[in-house]
Amino acid sequence: MTVDLFETTYKGKKVLVTGDTGFKGSWLCIWLKELGADVYGYALPPLTQQDNFVTTKLQSHIHHQDGDIRDKEKLVAYFKKVQPDFAFHLAAQPLVIESYHNPHYNFETNLMGTVNFFEAVRETSSVKVAVNVTTDKCYQNNEWVWGYREIDPMGGDDPYSASKGCSELITNSYTKSFFSKDETCHVASARAGNVIGGGDWADNRLIPDIFRAYTSKQALTVRNGNSVRPWQFVLEPLFGYLKLSEKLFRQGKTFSGGWNFGPGAFENFSVNDVVNELKKNINISVELPKSQEKLHEAGLLKLDITKAVNQLNWKPRLNFEQTIQFTVNGYLHELENSSNLYQSRVEQIKQYCNA
Ligand SMILES: NC(=O)c1ccc[n+]([C@@H]2O[C@H](COP(=O)([O-])OP(=O)(O)OC[C@H]3O[C@@H](n4cnc5c(N)ncnc54)[C@H](O)[C@@H]3O)[C@@H](O)[C@H]2O)c1
């Protein structure tokens, strides 16, 4: 089986993933499991029966603990019980629109959730590597044509982006204050773009909206059609997170700090491009919104991935057409034949590794 883009880093290791019931967390757990890790998850229960965690029956492959990331005592107790070697933090409120509707919950979850994660890491001496997953939206967005580099300032106008900028500052503060002299635990943060792939059914995201329109045979309403986003198949950033954590584990704190994982510099595609590419594969009709909700969202956002390409030996493995193809296949596996979806996710991981 070709899932070993890594050394034997994860084989037999305990890996704790917060947010394992979510889209990216569930895929990360499947990949880690295939790499031979003993996987532990901590998150709120899945939101719907459609979630990847449920449809892949992930709970029968890993250990999972229901819990709120804002509950520090419960999180710390779980870390102490598990004694993980690696910790990945993906439990978050991840939606821009939701952050406008409930900013207090958004900030509590994304700021204090990050603080609680690092407190749990500090209190658990077994942890050798901790990676906080944030987003491209953590940067102060100037709507310029260049990609943001890891040295650019943090920012964020909407509550989600601001909370992720803060999560980055918290990571930096914990790294400098508590882990810089600590030779046993190394810390980094990972910033990815718009991640797509089978198993994501979140509200107000383009691809889930497209497949909801496809299954219900209703017209798709497209917001912000000209917005350019760093579209990535879900395994691309996960490959980056796993590479980064491997480097931290093997080579230590030179790999601490922030890392961008996005598409190549010339892969600039808009919402309309995605819709048109998808229409080559599935039958959907599209309409413009009757009234546009006036909530600010970034129009142009690009990541500079030079650092990860040069220093982590990571690079995107799929071009735009392949990204859409992998995504369509992931949804169609689920919609047309979901009897052993876990295995079908494993097959996609193998295909990705061989791409
Ligand atoms: N999907 C994307 O396009 C994208 C892009 C960049 C960054 N990210 C980041 O990646 C991470 C995972 O995103 P996702 O797309 O998988 O989101 P998701 O909504 O599918 O999953 C979120 C996970 O966090 C958990 N969670 C949320 N609030 C919680 C709380 N209060 N306590 C405990 N668990 C809680 C959920 O239960 C779930 O397991 C997030 O940090 C998100 O900001 C996502």
PDBQT file of the ligand as one rigid body, heavy atoms in Angstrom, charges set to zero:
ROOT
HETATM    1  N1  LIG A 401     -12.417  23.584   5.384  1.00  0.00    +0.000 N 
HETATM    2  C1  LIG A 401     -11.665  24.588   4.989  1.00  0.00    +0.000 C 
HETATM    3  O1  LIG A 401     -11.749  25.052   3.849  1.00  0.00    +0.000 OA
HETATM    4  C2  LIG A 401     -10.632  25.167   5.908  1.00  0.00    +0.000 A 
HETATM    5  C3  LIG A 401      -9.698  26.048   5.365  1.00  0.00    +0.000 A 
HETATM    6  C4  LIG A 401      -8.706  26.577   6.192  1.00  0.00    +0.000 A 
HETATM    7  C5  LIG A 401      -8.681  26.230   7.519  1.00  0.00    +0.000 A 
HETATM    8  N2  LIG A 401      -9.612  25.386   8.046  1.00  0.00    +0.000 N 
HETATM    9  C6  LIG A 401      -9.504  25.063   9.461  1.00  0.00    +0.000 C 
HETATM   10  O2  LIG A 401      -9.354  23.663   9.609  1.00  0.00    +0.000 OA
HETATM   11  C7  LIG A 401      -9.957  23.238  10.833  1.00  0.00    +0.000 C 
HETATM   12  C8  LIG A 401     -10.982  22.136  10.545  1.00  0.00    +0.000 C 
HETATM   13  O3  LIG A 401     -11.971  22.674   9.670  1.00  0.00    +0.000 OA
HETATM   14  P1  LIG A 401     -13.088  21.764   9.003  1.00  0.00    +0.000 P 
HETATM   15  O4  LIG A 401     -13.335  22.304   7.658  1.00  0.00    +0.000 OA
HETATM   16  O5  LIG A 401     -12.739  20.327   9.162  1.00  0.00    +0.000 OA
HETATM   17  O6  LIG A 401     -14.346  22.142   9.924  1.00  0.00    +0.000 OA
HETATM   18  P2  LIG A 401     -15.554  21.220  10.445  1.00  0.00    +0.000 P 
HETATM   19  O7  LIG A 401     -16.628  22.142  10.863  1.00  0.00    +0.000 OA
HETATM   20  O8  LIG A 401     -15.873  20.159   9.491  1.00  0.00    +0.000 OA
HETATM   21  O9  LIG A 401     -14.942  20.550  11.735  1.00  0.00    +0.000 OA
HETATM   22  C9  LIG A 401     -14.744  21.282  12.928  1.00  0.00    +0.000 C 
HETATM   23  C10 LIG A 401     -14.428  20.331  14.050  1.00  0.00    +0.000 C 
HETATM   24  O10 LIG A 401     -14.265  21.124  15.234  1.00  0.00    +0.000 OA
HETATM   25  C11 LIG A 401     -15.111  20.606  16.228  1.00  0.00    +0.000 C 
HETATM   26  N3  LIG A 401     -15.571  21.687  17.103  1.00  0.00    +0.000 N 
HETATM   27  C12 LIG A 401     -16.176  22.853  16.759  1.00  0.00    +0.000 A 
HETATM   28  N4  LIG A 401     -16.466  23.556  17.865  1.00  0.00    +0.000 NA
HETATM   29  C13 LIG A 401     -16.035  22.812  18.913  1.00  0.00    +0.000 A 
HETATM   30  C14 LIG A 401     -16.047  22.980  20.311  1.00  0.00    +0.000 A 
HETATM   31  N5  LIG A 401     -16.557  24.070  20.877  1.00  0.00    +0.000 N 
HETATM   32  N6  LIG A 401     -15.521  21.998  21.074  1.00  0.00    +0.000 NA
HETATM   33  C15 LIG A 401     -14.996  20.884  20.525  1.00  0.00    +0.000 A 
HETATM   34  N7  LIG A 401     -14.964  20.662  19.212  1.00  0.00    +0.000 NA
HETATM   35  C16 LIG A 401     -15.474  21.626  18.425  1.00  0.00    +0.000 A 
HETATM   36  C17 LIG A 401     -16.305  19.979  15.507  1.00  0.00    +0.000 C 
HETATM   37  O11 LIG A 401     -16.969  19.078  16.355  1.00  0.00    +0.000 OA
HETATM   38  C18 LIG A 401     -15.549  19.328  14.356  1.00  0.00    +0.000 C 
HETATM   39  O12 LIG A 401     -14.993  18.115  14.781  1.00  0.00    +0.000 OA
HETATM   40  C19 LIG A 401     -10.547  24.505  11.455  1.00  0.00    +0.000 C 
HETATM   41  O13 LIG A 401      -9.601  25.039  12.343  1.00  0.00    +0.000 OA
HETATM   42  C20 LIG A 401     -10.730  25.432  10.290  1.00  0.00    +0.000 C 
HETATM   43  O14 LIG A 401     -10.747  26.769  10.675  1.00  0.00    +0.000 OA
HETATM   44  C21 LIG A 401     -10.590  24.846   7.248  1.00  0.00    +0.000 A 
ENDROOT
TORSDOF 0
